[in-house]
Amino acid sequence: MFTLDNYCVSEDKRCVTCGNNSISFDDDVDEILVFPAVCLVHLENISEENGHRWVNMKEQPENNIYGIDSECKIIWNIKQITAPYLGNRPDEFYTCPTKRSVNVFSTAAFRGFTFYIDVNTLEVMDCVFTK
């Protein structure tokens, strides 16, 4: 279990709680980033065996970043924001979400694009091909 600001992730990593509200996911909550108006939830399934951890790409969820409000309701999914940049294959696995400023985060799509996104306007501030 880990806590950031008012948000708490359950020990089984499948539930995020804020106050008396909670939301459950089918995949593991890897990380949360808290912004003034939204909590970013990053889902990722990490395999472990004999003390070794790895990411099995076949078991990873697509479109695995959500924005939730203080009542733990989903207000957006990353696909809504990045689909126009990904052409006819808008489903993607995202890694390394990073808080860049009070309202901006970056995340890398598995196909090699890094997106810089404003969480208030849902605008892509920049999209860089990095592979």
C-alpha positions in Angstrom: 0.0 0.0 0.0 1.2 3.5 -0.8 -0.2 7.0 -0.3 0.3 10.2 -2.1 -1.5 13.4 -0.9 -5.1 12.2 -0.3 -4.9 9.2 -2.6 -4.1 5.7 -1.3 -3.3 2.6 -3.4 -4.4 -0.8 -1.8 -2.0 -3.5 -0.9 -3.1 -5.7 -3.8 -2.4 -2.6 -6.1 -5.9 -2.9 -7.7 -7.8 -0.1 -5.9 -7.3 3.7 -5.5 -9.0 5.4 -2.6 -9.5 9.1 -1.9 -11.5 9.9 1.3 -14.6 7.6 1.3 -14.5 7.0 -2.5 -12.6 4.3 -4.3 -12.1 2.9 -7.8 -10.9 -0.6 -8.8 -8.9 -1.6 -11.8 -8.3 -5.0 -13.5 -4.6 -4.3 -13.7 -2.0 -3.3 -11.1 -1.6 0.4 -10.2 2.0 1.0 -10.8 2.1 4.7 -10.0 -0.1 7.7 -9.3 0.8 11.4 -9.9 -1.3 14.0 -8.2 -2.1 17.3 -9.8 -4.4 20.1 -8.4 -7.5 19.0 -10.4 -6.8 15.3 -11.2 -4.9 12.2 -10.1 -3.1 10.4 -12.9 -3.3 6.6 -12.5 -0.7 4.5 -14.4 -1.5 0.7 -14.7 1.3 -1.8 -15.4 1.6 -5.5 -14.6 5.0 -6.5 -13.1 5.8 -10.2 -12.9 7.9 -11.4 -10.0 9.7 -14.7 -9.4 12.5 -15.6 -7.0 13.1 -11.9 -6.3 13.4 -10.9 -9.9 11.0 -8.4 -11.5 10.2 -8.0 -15.2 7.6 -6.6 -17.5 5.9 -9.3 -19.7 4.7 -7.2 -22.7 2.0 -9.7 -23.6 0.3 -9.0 -20.2 0.3 -5.2 -20.3 -2.9 -3.2 -20.6 -3.4 -0.9 -23.5 -4.3 2.8 -22.9 -3.1 2.3 -19.3 -3.2 5.9 -18.0 -6.4 7.3 -16.5 -7.2 10.7 -15.0 -9.5 10.4 -11.9 -11.1 13.2 -9.8 -11.3 13.5 -6.0 -14.4 11.3 -6.0 -12.4 8.5 -7.8 -14.4 8.8 -11.0 -12.6 8.4 -14.3 -12.6 11.8 -16.2 -10.3 10.8 -19.0 -8.2 8.0 -20.6 -4.9 8.6 -22.4 -6.4 7.2 -25.6 -8.8 10.2 -25.9 -5.7 12.5 -25.9 -3.2 10.7 -28.0 -5.3 8.9 -30.6 -5.0 11.7 -33.2 -1.2 11.2 -33.1 -1.2 7.4 -33.5 -3.0 7.0 -36.8 -5.0 3.9 -37.4 -3.6 2.0 -34.4 -4.6 4.3 -31.5 -4.3 1.6 -28.8 -0.9 1.7 -27.0 1.0 0.8 -23.9 2.4 3.8 -22.0 5.4 3.9 -19.7 7.3 6.3 -17.4 4.7 8.9 -16.6 6.6 11.9 -15.2 5.2 15.1 -13.6 6.9 18.0 -15.5 5.1 20.9 -13.9 2.0 21.8 -11.9 -0.2 20.8 -14.8 1.9 18.9 -17.3 3.1 15.3 -17.4 5.1 13.3 -20.0 4.7 9.7 -20.9 6.4 7.4 -23.4 4.3 5.3 -25.8 5.7 1.8 -26.5 6.0 2.6 -30.2 8.4 5.4 -29.5 6.5 8.6 -29.1 6.9 10.8 -26.0 3.9 13.0 -25.2 3.8 16.1 -23.0 0.2 16.6 -21.9 -1.6 19.4 -20.0 -3.9 17.6 -17.5 -6.3 20.6 -17.4 -6.9 21.2 -21.1 -6.0 17.6 -22.2 -3.9 19.3 -24.9 -0.7 17.6 -26.2 1.9 20.3 -25.7 4.5 18.3 -27.6 4.9 14.9 -29.2 8.4 13.7 -29.9 9.5 10.6 -31.7 12.2 9.1 -29.5 13.1 5.6 -30.9 
